[in-house]
Structures are given as C-alpha cells and as structure tokens.
Amino acid sequence: MRKDWQNGGFGLYIHWPFCQAKCPYCDFNSHVVNQIDQDRWQAAYKSEISRIGSETKGRTLNTVFFGGGTPSLMDPELVHAVMETIRATWRTSNSFEVTLEANPTSVEAGRFRGYRDAGVNRVSLGVQALNDIDLKALGRLHSVAEARKAFDVARDTFERVSFDLIYARQDQSLADWKAELSEALAMAADHLSLYQLTIEDGTAFGDRYAAGKLKGLPDEDVGADLYLATQDMCEAAGMPAYEVSNHAKNGEESQHNLIYWTYGDYAGVGPGAHGRLTLDGERMATSTPLGPTAWLRQVESAGIGEETRVALSQDDIVSEFLLMGLRLTQGISLSRLKALSNQDFSFKINNLEELGLLSSRDGRLRVTSKGRAVLNGVLRELLND
C-alpha cells in the first residue's frame, strides 16, 4: 500500500469557487459574488501548497488542474504566482500537464496568453451546447458564436484543447444530437467530455423536475440510443472513449483525470476540494470546508485548509479502486486488485464474464460494451458480499 499510488501518479487540484452565474443543472461548489479579493486567494493557495508540499517531499508532480467554478475569472497574475509556488515545492514530470477550465464568456486572448505564460498548457472549455436555444435553457451566458470564437482563441494559444458538451437535453432528438456532435468533431479538439444531462437534487433543474415543470427529457431508451450513437460517432472520428464520458485522440487523454481513475494520489486545495494522499503507508481521504469565506478564513487563521483527514479502510480502498478504474476502457490490473484487497474475486468475475459483462484478459479486468451500459450493476455484484 505504501507505494501503490505510484501506479497512478500524483496530481494537484485547485478549486476556484466563483462563477458569473449559477447554471440550473450544476451541483458543483460554485458561488456568485460581487467582489473577489484575488490577493487574499493567492496567499491562501500558496500557503496550502507549501503545507501539502512539506508532507509530500521528494515526490514528482504529474499534473495540476484549476477547476471550478470558472477559473478563467482568475487574474493571470494569480495563476502565475500559484504556478511559481508549485514549481518551488515539487519536481515536475517531463510531461507535466497543467489544465485550466474556462467558460466562453470569460475568454480574452490577452488573459489566455497570460495563463499560457504562467505555465498552463491545456484548457478545457465549458461549451455545453452548439445550439443557442439550448444554451439559454441550460442557463449559459454565451452564444454558439462566442463558443466558437473562444475555441479558436484557445486553439491558437494552448498546446491542447478540450471542451464539454451536455446531451440528452430537453426535446433533443437523436438526429439533433448527431448533427451537433458532428459539428463538435469537426472543430478538431483534442479531447471531448460528453455528459448525459442528469437532474441533481438541490439544483434549479432538480426543483423544477420535482414540481413536474421540467418537460421533454428523454426516456431511458432514447438516452441509451443517444449514448450508443455518441460512442459510434466518436470512434469513427478517431476519438474513442477512454472513460465512460470522455473521448480523446490517441495520446490526448486528460492525464489529471487519469490520476483519479487509475487511483493515484492527488491533493485538493480550495473550498470543497477533496484529496487522496498516501502518507506514512496509509491512504488518507481529505476534505475542506465548502464555503469560500469559511475556507479562506480557516487558512488565514489556522494555517490549514483541511476540514477532515480520515484513514481509509482496506474495504474503502478496494471499493474506490474498482469504482474508478472500471470506468476506464483499459480497465484495471488484476494483480494490483489482488495486492490491494487480499481477496479472491475470481468467482464473481467468472459469473460476470459468463454474462458477457466483464472480460479478464492479459492481466487486466475490463467492462465489456454490454457491461458498460449497466456499470453500476456490475460494480454492485463485485462489491457485495
């Protein structure tokens, strides 16, 4: 267990919690405020990076991810200062990946050049739809024209570009989605994150759905058709799925997200950020206060932004390893599963293989295309006693 994290690598997630507006489908920890003291946030981020660095001396950092919220609302000078602290704290890998999430409304060529000069080499754009009517329904502040312009600016500025789309939207037909996905594939991104719209409790969409006011959502059969069409079209375009919702050209996979899915270590900095760190041979789960003000004040007053730090049990570790790793097309290492669990999963695996839901070949356990459609059920069978 002491060095198992090295199978996945080591990353740093930095949460910027602020947005220009709250989207009705979003259940992320994001907040709309009038004023932001970016100097205070810079000092807090730097303090937390130094604190975590003191616990992880000697490691090589593989990735940094500025997530949110809308990190493209951060001053480039703030990103530059944070990146300087990161480089002073850890060695970085030869293939060091630094991703920043951006919304098309906050894209300016000058700001993007500032992020690039700070060390950002990958940007992820929250496009969400290539249809103005649906963008408005999703609560987005940008138009399709602005999204395309933002993509062009990003492509001219950064080495790698990804963008997100949401499908299974209200009144969206299979033909509509195929046409939209064709447009997206023609834009020549390196990576696409394609998510089915899910209705989450505590969101504006969740409240409307509970009140019977969210009409036109696809049923399960239509949702399945949309998913299958997505897989087929992306595969044909040379951007196969490497994870349930993520597609990339060969070599353009998100290295940061792969740390999560391959069960590496990652530190979480910022309000609501979670982490998994192996320290003194134990895998620790860390969390931080959700509220931006609460997190900021805690860092300033106590010198630590963590709210909880809990050692994971062996059962917790095995569950997380399976839950994350089986989302990947490449699956998981059977020898690593055995080392982490000290359990014999062969009976359960054999049963699921006979049903055509799992495949165990070449030392790896993978979910089949049939099993991917019922992934949650496959995981329940593996994890239940």
Secondary structure, 3 states (H helix, E strand, C coil): CCCHHHHCCEEEEEEECECCCCCCCCCCCCECCCCCCHHHHHHHHHHHHHHHHHHCCCCEEEEEEEEECCHHHCCHHHHHHHHHHHHHHCEEEEEEEEEEEECHHHCCHHHHHHHHHHCCCEEEEEEECCCHHHHHHCCCCCCHHHHHHHHHHHHHHCCEEEEEEEECCCCCCHHHHHHHHHHHHHCCCCEEEEEECCCCCCCHHHHHHHCCCCCCCCCHHHHHHHHHHHHHHHHHCCCCEEECCEEECCCCCCHHHHHHHCCCEEEEECCCCCEEEEECCEEEEEECCCCHHHHHHHHHHHCCCCCEEEECCHHHHHHHHHHHHCCECCCEEHHHHHHHHCCCCHHHHHHHHHCCCEEEECCEEEECHHHHCCHHHHHHHHHCC
